[in-house]
């Protein structure tokens, strides 16, 4: 299972989540951020 972390959550959580959920991404990494 992959997770897509919302812009309101720290991008540092990706590293923590990747152990249990490989290939998880943050919206900032994917360029999906909104102002």
C-alpha distance matrix in Angstrom:
0.0 3.8 6.8 10.2 12.9 16.1 19.4 20.8 18.5 19.5 18.0 18.5 15.6 13.3 14.9 14.5 10.8 10.1 11.3 8.7 5.8 7.3 8.2 8.2 11.4 14.4 16.5 19.5 18.0 17.4 20.9 19.9 21.9 24.5 27.9
3.8 0.0 3.8 6.8 9.7 13.0 16.1 17.8 15.7 16.5 14.7 15.7 13.2 10.5 12.7 12.9 9.4 8.7 11.0 9.3 5.6 6.3 5.8 4.8 7.7 10.7 12.8 15.7 14.3 13.7 17.1 16.3 18.3 21.1 24.4
6.8 3.8 0.0 3.8 6.1 9.5 12.7 14.1 12.1 13.3 12.0 13.3 10.6 8.6 11.6 11.6 8.1 8.8 11.6 10.0 6.8 8.4 7.6 4.6 6.3 8.2 10.3 13.3 12.7 12.5 15.5 14.3 15.7 18.3 21.4
10.2 6.8 3.8 0.0 3.8 6.5 9.5 11.6 10.3 11.8 10.4 12.7 10.7 8.9 12.4 13.1 10.3 11.1 14.4 13.4 10.2 11.1 9.2 5.9 5.1 5.6 6.7 10.1 10.1 9.6 12.2 10.6 12.0 14.5 17.7
12.9 9.7 6.1 3.8 0.0 3.8 6.6 8.2 6.5 8.2 7.6 10.1 8.1 7.5 11.3 11.7 9.7 11.4 14.6 14.0 11.5 12.8 11.4 7.7 6.2 4.6 6.2 8.9 9.9 10.5 12.3 10.8 10.9 13.3 16.0
16.1 13.0 9.5 6.5 3.8 0.0 3.8 5.3 5.6 8.3 8.7 11.8 10.5 10.7 14.4 14.8 13.2 15.1 18.3 17.6 15.2 16.6 14.9 11.3 9.2 6.5 6.0 8.6 10.8 11.1 11.8 9.5 8.7 10.3 12.8
19.4 16.1 12.7 9.5 6.6 3.8 0.0 3.8 5.4 7.2 7.8 11.3 11.2 11.7 15.1 16.0 15.2 16.9 20.2 20.2 17.9 18.8 17.0 13.5 10.7 7.1 5.9 6.7 10.0 10.8 10.5 8.7 6.5 8.1 9.9
20.8 17.8 14.1 11.6 8.2 5.3 3.8 0.0 3.8 6.7 9.0 11.7 11.2 12.8 16.0 16.1 15.6 18.0 20.9 20.7 19.0 20.5 19.2 15.5 13.3 10.0 9.6 10.3 13.4 14.5 14.3 12.4 9.9 10.5 11.4
18.5 15.7 12.1 10.3 6.5 5.6 5.4 3.8 0.0 3.8 6.4 8.4 7.4 9.5 12.5 12.3 12.0 14.7 17.4 17.3 16.0 17.5 16.7 13.1 11.4 8.4 9.6 10.3 12.6 14.3 14.9 13.6 11.8 13.3 14.6
19.5 16.5 13.3 11.8 8.2 8.3 7.2 6.7 3.8 0.0 3.8 5.2 5.7 8.1 10.3 10.7 11.4 13.7 16.3 17.1 16.0 17.0 16.3 13.0 11.2 8.4 10.3 9.8 11.6 14.2 14.9 14.6 12.7 14.8 15.8
18.0 14.7 12.0 10.4 7.6 8.7 7.8 9.0 6.4 3.8 0.0 3.8 5.3 5.8 8.1 9.8 10.4 11.6 14.7 15.9 14.4 14.7 13.4 10.5 8.4 5.9 8.4 7.6 8.3 11.3 12.6 12.9 11.8 14.7 16.2
18.5 15.7 13.3 12.7 10.1 11.8 11.3 11.7 8.4 5.2 3.8 0.0 3.8 5.4 5.9 7.2 9.1 10.5 12.8 14.6 14.0 14.3 14.0 11.5 10.4 8.9 12.0 11.2 11.2 14.5 16.0 16.6 15.6 18.5 19.7
15.6 13.2 10.6 10.7 8.1 10.5 11.2 11.2 7.4 5.7 5.3 3.8 0.0 3.8 5.4 5.1 6.0 8.4 10.7 11.7 11.2 12.3 12.5 9.6 9.4 8.6 11.9 12.3 12.4 15.0 16.9 16.9 16.2 18.9 20.6
13.3 10.5 8.6 8.9 7.5 10.7 11.7 12.8 9.5 8.1 5.8 5.4 3.8 0.0 3.8 5.4 5.1 5.8 9.0 10.3 8.9 9.2 8.9 6.3 6.3 6.7 10.5 11.1 10.2 12.5 15.1 15.4 15.5 18.7 20.9
14.9 12.7 11.6 12.4 11.3 14.4 15.1 16.0 12.5 10.3 8.1 5.9 5.4 3.8 0.0 3.8 5.6 5.2 7.4 9.9 9.6 9.3 9.9 8.6 9.3 10.2 13.9 14.0 12.5 15.2 17.9 18.7 18.8 22.1 24.0
14.5 12.9 11.6 13.1 11.7 14.8 16.0 16.1 12.3 10.7 9.8 7.2 5.1 5.4 3.8 0.0 3.8 5.6 6.3 8.1 9.0 10.1 11.7 9.9 11.3 12.0 15.8 16.3 15.5 17.9 20.5 20.8 20.6 23.6 25.5
10.8 9.4 8.1 10.3 9.7 13.2 15.2 15.6 12.0 11.4 10.4 9.1 6.0 5.1 5.6 3.8 0.0 3.8 5.4 5.6 5.6 7.5 9.2 7.1 9.4 10.7 14.3 15.7 14.8 16.5 19.4 19.2 19.6 22.5 24.9
10.1 8.7 8.8 11.1 11.4 15.1 16.9 18.0 14.7 13.7 11.6 10.5 8.4 5.8 5.2 5.6 3.8 0.0 3.8 5.4 4.7 4.5 6.5 6.0 8.7 11.1 14.8 16.0 14.2 15.8 19.1 19.4 20.4 23.6 26.2
11.3 11.0 11.6 14.4 14.6 18.3 20.2 20.9 17.4 16.3 14.7 12.8 10.7 9.0 7.4 6.3 5.4 3.8 0.0 3.8 5.7 6.2 9.4 9.5 12.5 14.8 18.5 19.7 17.9 19.6 22.9 23.2 24.0 27.2 29.7
8.7 9.3 10.0 13.4 14.0 17.6 20.2 20.7 17.3 17.1 15.9 14.6 11.7 10.3 9.9 8.1 5.6 5.4 3.8 0.0 3.8 6.3 9.7 9.4 12.8 15.2 18.6 20.5 19.0 20.1 23.5 23.2 24.2 27.1 29.8
5.8 5.6 6.8 10.2 11.5 15.2 17.9 19.0 16.0 16.0 14.4 14.0 11.2 8.9 9.6 9.0 5.6 4.7 5.7 3.8 0.0 3.8 6.5 6.0 9.7 12.5 15.7 17.8 16.2 16.9 20.3 20.0 21.4 24.3 27.2
7.3 6.3 8.4 11.1 12.8 16.6 18.8 20.5 17.5 17.0 14.7 14.3 12.3 9.2 9.3 10.1 7.5 4.5 6.2 6.3 3.8 0.0 3.8 5.5 9.1 12.4 15.6 17.3 15.0 15.6 19.3 19.6 21.3 24.6 27.6
8.2 5.8 7.6 9.2 11.4 14.9 17.0 19.2 16.7 16.3 13.4 14.0 12.5 8.9 9.9 11.7 9.2 6.5 9.4 9.7 6.5 3.8 0.0 3.8 6.4 10.1 12.8 14.5 11.9 12.1 15.9 16.4 18.4 21.8 25.0
8.2 4.8 4.6 5.9 7.7 11.3 13.5 15.5 13.1 13.0 10.5 11.5 9.6 6.3 8.6 9.9 7.1 6.0 9.5 9.4 6.0 5.5 3.8 0.0 3.8 7.1 10.1 12.2 10.4 10.9 14.4 14.3 15.9 19.1 22.1
11.4 7.7 6.3 5.1 6.2 9.2 10.7 13.3 11.4 11.2 8.4 10.4 9.4 6.3 9.3 11.3 9.4 8.7 12.5 12.8 9.7 9.1 6.4 3.8 0.0 3.8 6.6 8.4 6.7 7.3 10.7 10.8 12.3 15.7 18.6
14.4 10.7 8.2 5.6 4.6 6.5 7.1 10.0 8.4 8.4 5.9 8.9 8.6 6.7 10.2 12.0 10.7 11.1 14.8 15.2 12.5 12.4 10.1 7.1 3.8 0.0 3.8 5.4 5.4 6.7 8.9 8.7 9.2 12.6 15.2
16.5 12.8 10.3 6.7 6.2 6.0 5.9 9.6 9.6 10.3 8.4 12.0 11.9 10.5 13.9 15.8 14.3 14.8 18.5 18.6 15.7 15.6 12.8 10.1 6.6 3.8 0.0 3.8 5.4 5.1 6.1 5.0 5.8 9.1 12.2
19.5 15.7 13.3 10.1 8.9 8.6 6.7 10.3 10.3 9.8 7.6 11.2 12.3 11.1 14.0 16.3 15.7 16.0 19.7 20.5 17.8 17.3 14.5 12.2 8.4 5.4 3.8 0.0 3.8 5.4 5.1 6.0 5.4 9.1 11.3
18.0 14.3 12.7 10.1 9.9 10.8 10.0 13.4 12.6 11.6 8.3 11.2 12.4 10.2 12.5 15.5 14.8 14.2 17.9 19.0 16.2 15.0 11.9 10.4 6.7 5.4 5.4 3.8 0.0 3.8 5.6 7.7 8.7 12.5 14.9
17.4 13.7 12.5 9.6 10.5 11.1 10.8 14.5 14.3 14.2 11.3 14.5 15.0 12.5 15.2 17.9 16.5 15.8 19.6 20.1 16.9 15.6 12.1 10.9 7.3 6.7 5.1 5.4 3.8 0.0 3.8 5.5 8.0 11.6 14.7
20.9 17.1 15.5 12.2 12.3 11.8 10.5 14.3 14.9 14.9 12.6 16.0 16.9 15.1 17.9 20.5 19.4 19.1 22.9 23.5 20.3 19.3 15.9 14.4 10.7 8.9 6.1 5.1 5.6 3.8 0.0 3.8 5.7 8.9 11.7
19.9 16.3 14.3 10.6 10.8 9.5 8.7 12.4 13.6 14.6 12.9 16.6 16.9 15.4 18.7 20.8 19.2 19.4 23.2 23.2 20.0 19.6 16.4 14.3 10.8 8.7 5.0 6.0 7.7 5.5 3.8 0.0 3.8 6.6 10.0
21.9 18.3 15.7 12.0 10.9 8.7 6.5 9.9 11.8 12.7 11.8 15.6 16.2 15.5 18.8 20.6 19.6 20.4 24.0 24.2 21.4 21.3 18.4 15.9 12.3 9.2 5.8 5.4 8.7 8.0 5.7 3.8 0.0 3.8 6.7
24.5 21.1 18.3 14.5 13.3 10.3 8.1 10.5 13.3 14.8 14.7 18.5 18.9 18.7 22.1 23.6 22.5 23.6 27.2 27.1 24.3 24.6 21.8 19.1 15.7 12.6 9.1 9.1 12.5 11.6 8.9 6.6 3.8 0.0 3.8
27.9 24.4 21.4 17.7 16.0 12.8 9.9 11.4 14.6 15.8 16.2 19.7 20.6 20.9 24.0 25.5 24.9 26.2 29.7 29.8 27.2 27.6 25.0 22.1 18.6 15.2 12.2 11.3 14.9 14.7 11.7 10.0 6.7 3.8 0.0
